[in-house]
Amino acid sequence: MERFLAISPKSQMWLFHTALALNILGMVLTDMWLPMVVGTIVTTYLSIDVMVRVRYVLPMKKMMRDLEHENASLRRKMTDVEETSVY
């Protein structure tokens, strides 16, 4: 989810979890059930989405980037070895 580019994913996680807590508190304290239930469903989705992104997707992307860099350096070494072995 790249819609919220102004703040970091960890800040988004805190923001959405705080919004979820406030929605649940609003459901308990007020009689506006329908808007609060809709808000709670939306913030639950956003909270889970950002938590999955922070805990799993972003570290996986970093690991993939590191593996691609290592793969490229190994390919360069292989071509260097092949070039020197030809002579």
PDB file of N, CA, C and O in Angstrom:
ATOM      1  N   MET A   1       0.852  -1.172   0.000  1.00  0.00           N
ATOM      2  CA  MET A   1       0.000   0.000   0.000  1.00  0.00           C
ATOM      3  C   MET A   1       0.894   1.230   0.000  1.00  0.00           C
ATOM      4  O   MET A   1       1.469   1.576   1.032  1.00  0.00           O
ATOM      5  N   GLU A   2       1.013   1.868  -1.098  1.00  0.00           N
ATOM      6  CA  GLU A   2       1.873   3.031  -1.234  1.00  0.00           C
ATOM      7  C   GLU A   2       1.075   4.327  -1.268  1.00  0.00           C
ATOM      8  O   GLU A   2       1.551   5.318  -1.823  1.00  0.00           O
ATOM      9  N   ARG A   3      -0.103   4.350  -0.702  1.00  0.00           N
ATOM     10  CA  ARG A   3      -0.933   5.544  -0.760  1.00  0.00           C
ATOM     11  C   ARG A   3      -0.450   6.626   0.191  1.00  0.00           C
ATOM     12  O   ARG A   3      -0.611   7.814  -0.089  1.00  0.00           O
ATOM     13  N   PHE A   4       0.137   6.233   1.304  1.00  0.00           N
ATOM     14  CA  PHE A   4       0.530   7.182   2.335  1.00  0.00           C
ATOM     15  C   PHE A   4       2.039   7.358   2.300  1.00  0.00           C
ATOM     16  O   PHE A   4       2.762   6.717   3.063  1.00  0.00           O
ATOM     17  N   LEU A   5       2.513   8.223   1.419  1.00  0.00           N
ATOM     18  CA  LEU A   5       3.951   8.390   1.240  1.00  0.00           C
ATOM     19  C   LEU A   5       4.536   9.495   2.116  1.00  0.00           C
ATOM     20  O   LEU A   5       5.757   9.634   2.188  1.00  0.00           O
ATOM     21  N   ALA A   6       3.693  10.281   2.780  1.00  0.00           N
ATOM     22  CA  ALA A   6       4.199  11.417   3.551  1.00  0.00           C
ATOM     23  C   ALA A   6       4.846  10.992   4.862  1.00  0.00           C
ATOM     24  O   ALA A   6       5.718  11.697   5.370  1.00  0.00           O
ATOM     25  N   ILE A   7       4.437   9.852   5.424  1.00  0.00           N
ATOM     26  CA  ILE A   7       5.017   9.405   6.688  1.00  0.00           C
ATOM     27  C   ILE A   7       5.562   7.990   6.526  1.00  0.00           C
ATOM     28  O   ILE A   7       5.166   7.256   5.620  1.00  0.00           O
ATOM     29  N   SER A   8       6.465   7.628   7.408  1.00  0.00           N
ATOM     30  CA  SER A   8       7.114   6.319   7.316  1.00  0.00           C
ATOM     31  C   SER A   8       6.128   5.207   7.670  1.00  0.00           C
ATOM     32  O   SER A   8       5.115   5.460   8.323  1.00  0.00           O
ATOM     33  N   PRO A   9       6.416   3.989   7.246  1.00  0.00           N
ATOM     34  CA  PRO A   9       5.514   2.874   7.564  1.00  0.00           C
ATOM     35  C   PRO A   9       5.362   2.634   9.070  1.00  0.00           C
ATOM     36  O   PRO A   9       4.279   2.266   9.524  1.00  0.00           O
ATOM     37  N   LYS A  10       6.417   2.835   9.842  1.00  0.00           N
ATOM     38  CA  LYS A  10       6.296   2.643  11.296  1.00  0.00           C
ATOM     39  C   LYS A  10       5.398   3.711  11.906  1.00  0.00           C
ATOM     40  O   LYS A  10       4.622   3.426  12.818  1.00  0.00           O
ATOM     41  N   SER A  11       5.501   4.936  11.410  1.00  0.00           N
ATOM     42  CA  SER A  11       4.613   5.987  11.889  1.00  0.00           C
ATOM     43  C   SER A  11       3.170   5.710  11.478  1.00  0.00           C
ATOM     44  O   SER A  11       2.237   5.995  12.228  1.00  0.00           O
ATOM     45  N   GLN A  12       2.998   5.153  10.281  1.00  0.00           N
ATOM     46  CA  GLN A  12       1.660   4.772   9.844  1.00  0.00           C
ATOM     47  C   GLN A  12       1.081   3.705  10.769  1.00  0.00           C
ATOM     48  O   GLN A  12      -0.104   3.733  11.100  1.00  0.00           O
ATOM     49  N   MET A  13       1.927   2.767  11.180  1.00  0.00           N
ATOM     50  CA  MET A  13       1.446   1.712  12.061  1.00  0.00           C
ATOM     51  C   MET A  13       0.936   2.302  13.370  1.00  0.00           C
ATOM     52  O   MET A  13      -0.135   1.926  13.848  1.00  0.00           O
ATOM     53  N   TRP A  14       1.694   3.220  13.948  1.00  0.00           N
ATOM     54  CA  TRP A  14       1.250   3.864  15.192  1.00  0.00           C
ATOM     55  C   TRP A  14      -0.018   4.677  14.971  1.00  0.00           C
ATOM     56  O   TRP A  14      -0.923   4.660  15.805  1.00  0.00           O
ATOM     57  N   LEU A  15      -0.084   5.382  13.862  1.00  0.00           N
ATOM     58  CA  LEU A  15      -1.256   6.196  13.560  1.00  0.00           C
ATOM     59  C   LEU A  15      -2.513   5.344  13.420  1.00  0.00           C
ATOM     60  O   LEU A  15      -3.548   5.671  14.001  1.00  0.00           O
ATOM     61  N   PHE A  16      -2.434   4.256  12.656  1.00  0.00           N
ATOM     62  CA  PHE A  16      -3.598   3.423  12.424  1.00  0.00           C
ATOM     63  C   PHE A  16      -4.008   2.663  13.677  1.00  0.00           C
ATOM     64  O   PHE A  16      -5.199   2.464  13.917  1.00  0.00           O
ATOM     65  N   HIS A  17      -3.037   2.237  14.478  1.00  0.00           N
ATOM     66  CA  HIS A  17      -3.382   1.561  15.723  1.00  0.00           C
ATOM     67  C   HIS A  17      -4.039   2.535  16.707  1.00  0.00           C
ATOM     68  O   HIS A  17      -4.967   2.165  17.426  1.00  0.00           O
ATOM     69  N   THR A  18      -3.560   3.765  16.735  1.00  0.00           N
ATOM     70  CA  THR A  18      -4.191   4.779  17.591  1.00  0.00           C
ATOM     71  C   THR A  18      -5.607   5.078  17.116  1.00  0.00           C
ATOM     72  O   THR A  18      -6.522   5.214  17.928  1.00  0.00           O
ATOM     73  N   ALA A  19      -5.789   5.182  15.802  1.00  0.00           N
ATOM     74  CA  ALA A  19      -7.130   5.424  15.254  1.00  0.00           C
ATOM     75  C   ALA A  19      -8.064   4.262  15.577  1.00  0.00           C
ATOM     76  O   ALA A  19      -9.239   4.475  15.873  1.00  0.00           O
ATOM     77  N   LEU A  20      -7.550   3.042  15.523  1.00  0.00           N
ATOM     78  CA  LEU A  20      -8.371   1.880  15.865  1.00  0.00           C
ATOM     79  C   LEU A  20      -8.784   1.925  17.333  1.00  0.00           C
ATOM     80  O   LEU A  20      -9.941   1.660  17.660  1.00  0.00           O
ATOM     81  N   ALA A  21      -7.849   2.256  18.215  1.00  0.00           N
ATOM     82  CA  ALA A  21      -8.176   2.351  19.638  1.00  0.00           C
ATOM     83  C   ALA A  21      -9.207   3.452  19.884  1.00  0.00           C
ATOM     84  O   ALA A  21     -10.125   3.271  20.683  1.00  0.00           O
ATOM     85  N   LEU A  22      -9.063   4.583  19.207  1.00  0.00           N
ATOM     86  CA  LEU A  22     -10.035   5.668  19.376  1.00  0.00           C
ATOM     87  C   LEU A  22     -11.407   5.281  18.833  1.00  0.00           C
ATOM     88  O   LEU A  22     -12.429   5.647  19.414  1.00  0.00           O
ATOM     89  N   ASN A  23     -11.438   4.540  17.715  1.00  0.00           N
ATOM     90  CA  ASN A  23     -12.726   4.076  17.190  1.00  0.00           C
ATOM     91  C   ASN A  23     -13.412   3.114  18.152  1.00  0.00           C
ATOM     92  O   ASN A  23     -14.621   3.201  18.365  1.00  0.00           O
ATOM     93  N   ILE A  24     -12.658   2.216  18.720  1.00  0.00           N
ATOM     94  CA  ILE A  24     -13.249   1.274  19.681  1.00  0.00           C
ATOM     95  C   ILE A  24     -13.720   2.020  20.923  1.00  0.00           C
ATOM     96  O   ILE A  24     -14.794   1.731  21.450  1.00  0.00           O
ATOM     97  N   LEU A  25     -12.936   2.965  21.388  1.00  0.00           N
ATOM     98  CA  LEU A  25     -13.346   3.783  22.532  1.00  0.00           C
ATOM     99  C   LEU A  25     -14.601   4.587  22.203  1.00  0.00           C
ATOM    100  O   LEU A  25     -15.484   4.719  23.050  1.00  0.00           O
ATOM    101  N   GLY A  26     -14.693   5.121  20.997  1.00  0.00           N
ATOM    102  CA  GLY A  26     -15.877   5.854  20.571  1.00  0.00           C
ATOM    103  C   GLY A  26     -17.106   4.965  20.494  1.00  0.00           C
ATOM    104  O   GLY A  26     -18.216   5.404  20.796  1.00  0.00           O
ATOM    105  N   MET A  27     -16.907   3.692  20.083  1.00  0.00           N
ATOM    106  CA  MET A  27     -18.035   2.762  20.059  1.00  0.00           C
ATOM    107  C   MET A  27     -18.562   2.511  21.467  1.00  0.00           C
ATOM    108  O   MET A  27     -19.770   2.401  21.677  1.00  0.00           O
ATOM    109  N   VAL A  28     -17.652   2.420  22.424  1.00  0.00           N
ATOM    110  CA  VAL A  28     -18.053   2.143  23.801  1.00  0.00           C
ATOM    111  C   VAL A  28     -18.756   3.352  24.422  1.00  0.00           C
ATOM    112  O   VAL A  28     -19.727   3.197  25.161  1.00  0.00           O
ATOM    113  N   LEU A  29     -18.264   4.552  24.120  1.00  0.00           N
ATOM    114  CA  LEU A  29     -18.747   5.739  24.816  1.00  0.00           C
ATOM    115  C   LEU A  29     -19.920   6.450  24.151  1.00  0.00           C
ATOM    116  O   LEU A  29     -20.579   7.262  24.801  1.00  0.00           O
ATOM    117  N   THR A  30     -20.203   6.175  22.884  1.00  0.00           N
ATOM    118  CA  THR A  30     -21.265   6.917  22.200  1.00  0.00           C
ATOM    119  C   THR A  30     -22.343   5.972  21.680  1.00  0.00           C
ATOM    120  O   THR A  30     -22.205   4.750  21.736  1.00  0.00           O
ATOM    121  N   ASP A  31     -23.401   6.559  21.183  1.00  0.00           N
ATOM    122  CA  ASP A  31     -24.490   5.779  20.602  1.00  0.00           C
ATOM    123  C   ASP A  31     -24.428   5.738  19.077  1.00  0.00           C
ATOM    124  O   ASP A  31     -25.351   5.231  18.440  1.00  0.00           O
ATOM    125  N   MET A  32     -23.360   6.261  18.482  1.00  0.00           N
ATOM    126  CA  MET A  32     -23.230   6.284  17.020  1.00  0.00           C
ATOM    127  C   MET A  32     -22.577   4.981  16.559  1.00  0.00           C
ATOM    128  O   MET A  32     -21.408   4.972  16.174  1.00  0.00           O
ATOM    129  N   TRP A  33     -23.321   3.895  16.599  1.00  0.00           N
ATOM    130  CA  TRP A  33     -22.747   2.597  16.310  1.00  0.00           C
ATOM    131  C   TRP A  33     -22.347   2.412  14.858  1.00  0.00           C
ATOM    132  O   TRP A  33     -21.242   1.944  14.585  1.00  0.00           O
ATOM    133  N   LEU A  34     -23.200   2.760  13.935  1.00  0.00           N
ATOM    134  CA  LEU A  34     -22.913   2.483  12.525  1.00  0.00           C
ATOM    135  C   LEU A  34     -21.654   3.200  12.034  1.00  0.00           C
ATOM    136  O   LEU A  34     -20.797   2.548  11.438  1.00  0.00           O
ATOM    137  N   PRO A  35     -21.501   4.514  12.256  1.00  0.00           N
ATOM    138  CA  PRO A  35     -20.257   5.143  11.808  1.00  0.00           C
ATOM    139  C   PRO A  35     -19.022   4.595  12.515  1.00  0.00           C
ATOM    140  O   PRO A  35     -17.956   4.468  11.913  1.00  0.00           O
ATOM    141  N   MET A  36     -19.176   4.274  13.787  1.00  0.00           N
ATOM    142  CA  MET A  36     -18.031   3.754  14.535  1.00  0.00           C
ATOM    143  C   MET A  36     -17.661   2.340  14.076  1.00  0.00           C
ATOM    144  O   MET A  36     -16.479   2.001  14.016  1.00  0.00           O
ATOM    145  N   VAL A  37     -18.650   1.522  13.755  1.00  0.00           N
ATOM    146  CA  VAL A  37     -18.357   0.173  13.264  1.00  0.00           C
ATOM    147  C   VAL A  37     -17.668   0.247  11.905  1.00  0.00           C
ATOM    148  O   VAL A  37     -16.714  -0.487  11.649  1.00  0.00           O
ATOM    149  N   VAL A  38     -18.143   1.119  11.049  1.00  0.00           N
ATOM    150  CA  VAL A  38     -17.498   1.288   9.734  1.00  0.00           C
ATOM    151  C   VAL A  38     -16.067   1.792   9.920  1.00  0.00           C
ATOM    152  O   VAL A  38     -15.143   1.286   9.283  1.00  0.00           O
ATOM    153  N   GLY A  39     -15.882   2.778  10.784  1.00  0.00           N
ATOM    154  CA  GLY A  39     -14.532   3.293  11.053  1.00  0.00           C
ATOM    155  C   GLY A  39     -13.626   2.236  11.649  1.00  0.00           C
ATOM    156  O   GLY A  39     -12.440   2.173  11.322  1.00  0.00           O
ATOM    157  N   THR A  40     -14.175   1.406  12.520  1.00  0.00           N
ATOM    158  CA  THR A  40     -13.382   0.342  13.132  1.00  0.00           C
ATOM    159  C   THR A  40     -12.972  -0.697  12.094  1.00  0.00           C
ATOM    160  O   THR A  40     -11.842  -1.184  12.116  1.00  0.00           O
ATOM    161  N   ILE A  41     -13.872  -1.033  11.199  1.00  0.00           N
ATOM    162  CA  ILE A  41     -13.532  -2.003  10.142  1.00  0.00           C
ATOM    163  C   ILE A  41     -12.437  -1.442   9.234  1.00  0.00           C
ATOM    164  O   ILE A  41     -11.495  -2.152   8.883  1.00  0.00           O
ATOM    165  N   VAL A  42     -12.560  -0.194   8.862  1.00  0.00           N
ATOM    166  CA  VAL A  42     -11.559   0.434   7.987  1.00  0.00           C
ATOM    167  C   VAL A  42     -10.212   0.527   8.691  1.00  0.00           C
ATOM    168  O   VAL A  42      -9.190   0.171   8.104  1.00  0.00           O
ATOM    169  N   THR A  43     -10.189   0.995   9.929  1.00  0.00           N
ATOM    170  CA  THR A  43      -8.903   1.128  10.625  1.00  0.00           C
ATOM    171  C   THR A  43      -8.309  -0.226  10.983  1.00  0.00           C
ATOM    172  O   THR A  43      -7.088  -0.350  11.085  1.00  0.00           O
ATOM    173  N   THR A  44      -9.146  -1.248  11.178  1.00  0.00           N
ATOM    174  CA  THR A  44      -8.612  -2.591  11.394  1.00  0.00           C
ATOM    175  C   THR A  44      -7.893  -3.070  10.140  1.00  0.00           C
ATOM    176  O   THR A  44      -6.796  -3.622  10.226  1.00  0.00           O
ATOM    177  N   TYR A  45      -8.500  -2.864   8.982  1.00  0.00           N
ATOM    178  CA  TYR A  45      -7.854  -3.237   7.724  1.00  0.00           C
ATOM    179  C   TYR A  45      -6.532  -2.495   7.552  1.00  0.00           C
ATOM    180  O   TYR A  45      -5.515  -3.100   7.212  1.00  0.00           O
ATOM    181  N   LEU A  46      -6.547  -1.175   7.788  1.00  0.00           N
ATOM    182  CA  LEU A  46      -5.327  -0.391   7.625  1.00  0.00           C
ATOM    183  C   LEU A  46      -4.254  -0.820   8.614  1.00  0.00           C
ATOM    184  O   LEU A  46      -3.077  -0.891   8.260  1.00  0.00           O
ATOM    185  N   SER A  47      -4.647  -1.107   9.850  1.00  0.00           N
ATOM    186  CA  SER A  47      -3.683  -1.540  10.868  1.00  0.00           C
ATOM    187  C   SER A  47      -3.037  -2.866  10.498  1.00  0.00           C
ATOM    188  O   SER A  47      -1.821  -3.024  10.605  1.00  0.00           O
ATOM    189  N   ILE A  48      -3.852  -3.814  10.065  1.00  0.00           N
ATOM    190  CA  ILE A  48      -3.310  -5.125   9.686  1.00  0.00           C
ATOM    191  C   ILE A  48      -2.431  -5.001   8.450  1.00  0.00           C
ATOM    192  O   ILE A  48      -1.372  -5.623   8.370  1.00  0.00           O
ATOM    193  N   ASP A  49      -2.870  -4.201   7.489  1.00  0.00           N
ATOM    194  CA  ASP A  49      -2.103  -4.022   6.257  1.00  0.00           C
ATOM    195  C   ASP A  49      -0.721  -3.432   6.536  1.00  0.00           C
ATOM    196  O   ASP A  49       0.287  -3.927   6.032  1.00  0.00           O
ATOM    197  N   VAL A  50      -0.685  -2.386   7.333  1.00  0.00           N
ATOM    198  CA  VAL A  50       0.606  -1.751   7.603  1.00  0.00           C
ATOM    199  C   VAL A  50       1.473  -2.636   8.500  1.00  0.00           C
ATOM    200  O   VAL A  50       2.698  -2.612   8.377  1.00  0.00           O
ATOM    201  N   MET A  51       0.868  -3.413   9.398  1.00  0.00           N
ATOM    202  CA  MET A  51       1.655  -4.299  10.244  1.00  0.00           C
ATOM    203  C   MET A  51       2.308  -5.403   9.408  1.00  0.00           C
ATOM    204  O   MET A  51       3.472  -5.739   9.627  1.00  0.00           O
ATOM    205  N   VAL A  52       1.581  -5.955   8.476  1.00  0.00           N
ATOM    206  CA  VAL A  52       2.150  -6.975   7.588  1.00  0.00           C
ATOM    207  C   VAL A  52       3.261  -6.372   6.748  1.00  0.00           C
ATOM    208  O   VAL A  52       4.300  -6.998   6.539  1.00  0.00           O
ATOM    209  N   ARG A  53       3.040  -5.148   6.264  1.00  0.00           N
ATOM    210  CA  ARG A  53       4.057  -4.494   5.436  1.00  0.00           C
ATOM    211  C   ARG A  53       5.329  -4.225   6.232  1.00  0.00           C
ATOM    212  O   ARG A  53       6.430  -4.453   5.731  1.00  0.00           O
ATOM    213  N   VAL A  54       5.189  -3.744   7.463  1.00  0.00           N
ATOM    214  CA  VAL A  54       6.369  -3.407   8.267  1.00  0.00           C
ATOM    215  C   VAL A  54       7.111  -4.662   8.710  1.00  0.00           C
ATOM    216  O   VAL A  54       8.342  -4.693   8.693  1.00  0.00           O
ATOM    217  N   ARG A  55       6.379  -5.687   9.103  1.00  0.00           N
ATOM    218  CA  ARG A  55       7.031  -6.877   9.658  1.00  0.00           C
ATOM    219  C   ARG A  55       7.521  -7.857   8.608  1.00  0.00           C
ATOM    220  O   ARG A  55       8.499  -8.564   8.851  1.00  0.00           O
ATOM    221  N   TYR A  56       6.868  -7.926   7.435  1.00  0.00           N
ATOM    222  CA  TYR A  56       7.221  -8.960   6.477  1.00  0.00           C
ATOM    223  C   TYR A  56       7.651  -8.427   5.114  1.00  0.00           C
ATOM    224  O   TYR A  56       8.675  -8.857   4.584  1.00  0.00           O
ATOM    225  N   VAL A  57       6.902  -7.515   4.547  1.00  0.00           N
ATOM    226  CA  VAL A  57       7.154  -7.106   3.164  1.00  0.00           C
ATOM    227  C   VAL A  57       8.418  -6.261   3.048  1.00  0.00           C
ATOM    228  O   VAL A  57       9.258  -6.527   2.188  1.00  0.00           O
ATOM    229  N   LEU A  58       8.566  -5.255   3.893  1.00  0.00           N
ATOM    230  CA  LEU A  58       9.749  -4.388   3.789  1.00  0.00           C
ATOM    231  C   LEU A  58      11.055  -5.136   4.076  1.00  0.00           C
ATOM    232  O   LEU A  58      12.023  -4.943   3.341  1.00  0.00           O
ATOM    233  N   PRO A  59      11.125  -5.989   5.123  1.00  0.00           N
ATOM    234  CA  PRO A  59      12.362  -6.767   5.289  1.00  0.00           C
ATOM    235  C   PRO A  59      12.627  -7.723   4.114  1.00  0.00           C
ATOM    236  O   PRO A  59      13.777  -7.943   3.737  1.00  0.00           O
ATOM    237  N   MET A  60      11.553  -8.289   3.541  1.00  0.00           N
ATOM    238  CA  MET A  60      11.732  -9.176   2.398  1.00  0.00           C
ATOM    239  C   MET A  60      12.272  -8.407   1.197  1.00  0.00           C
ATOM    240  O   MET A  60      13.137  -8.908   0.478  1.00  0.00           O
ATOM    241  N   LYS A  61      11.762  -7.181   0.971  1.00  0.00           N
ATOM    242  CA  LYS A  61      12.276  -6.377  -0.136  1.00  0.00           C
ATOM    243  C   LYS A  61      13.748  -6.042   0.057  1.00  0.00           C
ATOM    244  O   LYS A  61      14.529  -6.068  -0.894  1.00  0.00           O
ATOM    245  N   LYS A  62      14.122  -5.728   1.294  1.00  0.00           N
ATOM    246  CA  LYS A  62      15.533  -5.429   1.588  1.00  0.00           C
ATOM    247  C   LYS A  62      16.392  -6.669   1.353  1.00  0.00           C
ATOM    248  O   LYS A  62      17.478  -6.571   0.782  1.00  0.00           O
ATOM    249  N   MET A  63      15.916  -7.826   1.789  1.00  0.00           N
ATOM    250  CA  MET A  63      16.663  -9.057   1.589  1.00  0.00           C
ATOM    251  C   MET A  63      16.802  -9.380   0.105  1.00  0.00           C
ATOM    252  O   MET A  63      17.867  -9.811  -0.337  1.00  0.00           O
ATOM    253  N   MET A  64      15.738  -9.176  -0.664  1.00  0.00           N
ATOM    254  CA  MET A  64      15.798  -9.421  -2.107  1.00  0.00           C
ATOM    255  C   MET A  64      16.785  -8.473  -2.782  1.00  0.00           C
ATOM    256  O   MET A  64      17.530  -8.877  -3.675  1.00  0.00           O
ATOM    257  N   ARG A  65      16.787  -7.208  -2.352  1.00  0.00           N
ATOM    258  CA  ARG A  65      17.728  -6.245  -2.915  1.00  0.00           C
ATOM    259  C   ARG A  65      19.168  -6.658  -2.608  1.00  0.00           C
ATOM    260  O   ARG A  65      20.039  -6.559  -3.473  1.00  0.00           O
ATOM    261  N   ASP A  66      19.423  -7.121  -1.375  1.00  0.00           N
ATOM    262  CA  ASP A  66      20.764  -7.580  -1.013  1.00  0.00           C
ATOM    263  C   ASP A  66      21.165  -8.807  -1.821  1.00  0.00           C
ATOM    264  O   ASP A  66      22.307  -8.910  -2.268  1.00  0.00           O
ATOM    265  N   LEU A  67      20.230  -9.737  -2.011  1.00  0.00           N
ATOM    266  CA  LEU A  67      20.530 -10.933  -2.795  1.00  0.00           C
ATOM    267  C   LEU A  67      20.799 -10.596  -4.258  1.00  0.00           C
ATOM    268  O   LEU A  67      21.683 -11.191  -4.875  1.00  0.00           O
ATOM    269  N   GLU A  68      20.058  -9.659  -4.815  1.00  0.00           N
ATOM    270  CA  GLU A  68      20.308  -9.250  -6.202  1.00  0.00           C
ATOM    271  C   GLU A  68      21.668  -8.588  -6.342  1.00  0.00           C
ATOM    272  O   GLU A  68      22.366  -8.791  -7.336  1.00  0.00           O
ATOM    273  N   HIS A  69      22.048  -7.784  -5.333  1.00  0.00           N
ATOM    274  CA  HIS A  69      23.370  -7.150  -5.356  1.00  0.00           C
ATOM    275  C   HIS A  69      24.466  -8.210  -5.267  1.00  0.00           C
ATOM    276  O   HIS A  69      25.458  -8.137  -5.992  1.00  0.00           O
ATOM    277  N   GLU A  70      24.291  -9.199  -4.378  1.00  0.00           N
ATOM    278  CA  GLU A  70      25.271 -10.266  -4.244  1.00  0.00           C
ATOM    279  C   GLU A  70      25.344 -11.105  -5.518  1.00  0.00           C
ATOM    280  O   GLU A  70      26.429 -11.504  -5.942  1.00  0.00           O
ATOM    281  N   ASN A  71      24.197 -11.368  -6.122  1.00  0.00           N
ATOM    282  CA  ASN A  71      24.152 -12.117  -7.367  1.00  0.00           C
ATOM    283  C   ASN A  71      24.897 -11.376  -8.479  1.00  0.00           C
ATOM    284  O   ASN A  71      25.650 -11.985  -9.239  1.00  0.00           O
ATOM    285  N   ALA A  72      24.686 -10.070  -8.570  1.00  0.00           N
ATOM    286  CA  ALA A  72      25.372  -9.284  -9.601  1.00  0.00           C
ATOM    287  C   ALA A  72      26.880  -9.293  -9.379  1.00  0.00           C
ATOM    288  O   ALA A  72      27.645  -9.400 -10.337  1.00  0.00           O
ATOM    289  N   SER A  73      27.315  -9.181  -8.125  1.00  0.00           N
ATOM    290  CA  SER A  73      28.762  -9.192  -7.865  1.00  0.00           C
ATOM    291  C   SER A  73      29.357 -10.562  -8.160  1.00  0.00           C
ATOM    292  O   SER A  73      30.476 -10.648  -8.666  1.00  0.00           O
ATOM    293  N   LEU A  74      28.634 -11.632  -7.854  1.00  0.00           N
ATOM    294  CA  LEU A  74      29.135 -12.972  -8.185  1.00  0.00           C
ATOM    295  C   LEU A  74      29.196 -13.190  -9.690  1.00  0.00           C
ATOM    296  O   LEU A  74      30.120 -13.838 -10.181  1.00  0.00           O
ATOM    297  N   ARG A  75      28.229 -12.663 -10.426  1.00  0.00           N
ATOM    298  CA  ARG A  75      28.267 -12.782 -11.886  1.00  0.00           C
ATOM    299  C   ARG A  75      29.471 -12.026 -12.458  1.00  0.00           C
ATOM    300  O   ARG A  75      30.120 -12.496 -13.392  1.00  0.00           O
ATOM    301  N   ARG A  76      29.765 -10.843 -11.886  1.00  0.00           N
ATOM    302  CA  ARG A  76      30.947 -10.097 -12.345  1.00  0.00           C
ATOM    303  C   ARG A  76      32.216 -10.886 -12.065  1.00  0.00           C
ATOM    304  O   ARG A  76      33.109 -10.944 -12.910  1.00  0.00           O
ATOM    305  N   LYS A  77      32.305 -11.492 -10.895  1.00  0.00           N
ATOM    306  CA  LYS A  77      33.481 -12.299 -10.571  1.00  0.00           C
ATOM    307  C   LYS A  77      33.603 -13.486 -11.508  1.00  0.00           C
ATOM    308  O   LYS A  77      34.704 -13.831 -11.936  1.00  0.00           O
ATOM    309  N   MET A  78      32.471 -14.120 -11.833  1.00  0.00           N
ATOM    310  CA  MET A  78      32.516 -15.261 -12.756  1.00  0.00           C
ATOM    311  C   MET A  78      33.005 -14.838 -14.136  1.00  0.00           C
ATOM    312  O   MET A  78      33.813 -15.539 -14.746  1.00  0.00           O
ATOM    313  N   THR A  79      32.530 -13.709 -14.630  1.00  0.00           N
ATOM    314  CA  THR A  79      32.984 -13.259 -15.948  1.00  0.00           C
ATOM    315  C   THR A  79      34.462 -12.876 -15.904  1.00  0.00           C
ATOM    316  O   THR A  79      35.189 -13.089 -16.874  1.00  0.00           O
ATOM    317  N   ASP A  80      34.904 -12.312 -14.781  1.00  0.00           N
ATOM    318  CA  ASP A  80      36.332 -11.985 -14.659  1.00  0.00           C
ATOM    319  C   ASP A  80      37.186 -13.250 -14.668  1.00  0.00           C
ATOM    320  O   ASP A  80      38.239 -13.291 -15.304  1.00  0.00           O
ATOM    321  N   VAL A  81      36.729 -14.278 -13.961  1.00  0.00           N
ATOM    322  CA  VAL A  81      37.476 -15.543 -13.913  1.00  0.00           C
ATOM    323  C   VAL A  81      37.468 -16.190 -15.302  1.00  0.00           C
ATOM    324  O   VAL A  81      38.493 -16.708 -15.744  1.00  0.00           O
ATOM    325  N   GLU A  82      36.342 -16.165 -15.980  1.00  0.00           N
ATOM    326  CA  GLU A  82      36.269 -16.749 -17.320  1.00  0.00           C
ATOM    327  C   GLU A  82      37.176 -16.007 -18.284  1.00  0.00           C
ATOM    328  O   GLU A  82      37.813 -16.635 -19.130  1.00  0.00           O
ATOM    329  N   GLU A  83      37.251 -14.694 -18.179  1.00  0.00           N
ATOM    330  CA  GLU A  83      38.108 -13.915 -19.065  1.00  0.00           C
ATOM    331  C   GLU A  83      39.570 -14.194 -18.799  1.00  0.00           C
ATOM    332  O   GLU A  83      40.362 -14.288 -19.736  1.00  0.00           O
ATOM    333  N   THR A  84      39.941 -14.328 -17.536  1.00  0.00           N
ATOM    334  CA  THR A  84      41.357 -14.601 -17.225  1.00  0.00           C
ATOM    335  C   THR A  84      41.726 -16.033 -17.547  1.00  0.00           C
ATOM    336  O   THR A  84      42.882 -16.295 -17.879  1.00  0.00           O
ATOM    337  N   SER A  85      40.800 -16.971 -17.465  1.00  0.00           N
ATOM    338  CA  SER A  85      41.128 -18.367 -17.775  1.00  0.00           C
ATOM    339  C   SER A  85      41.256 -18.599 -19.278  1.00  0.00           C
ATOM    340  O   SER A  85      41.891 -19.571 -19.688  1.00  0.00           O
ATOM    341  N   VAL A  86      40.681 -17.747 -20.100  1.00  0.00           N
ATOM    342  CA  VAL A  86      40.797 -17.894 -21.546  1.00  0.00           C
ATOM    343  C   VAL A  86      42.218 -17.616 -21.996  1.00  0.00           C
ATOM    344  O   VAL A  86      42.706 -18.263 -22.922  1.00  0.00           O
ATOM    345  N   TYR A  87      42.881 -16.685 -21.374  1.00  0.00           N
ATOM    346  CA  TYR A  87      44.244 -16.332 -21.779  1.00  0.00           C
ATOM    347  C   TYR A  87      45.162 -17.334 -21.258  1.00  0.00           C
ATOM    348  O   TYR A  87      46.369 -17.239 -21.478  1.00  0.00           O
TER     349      TYR A  87
END
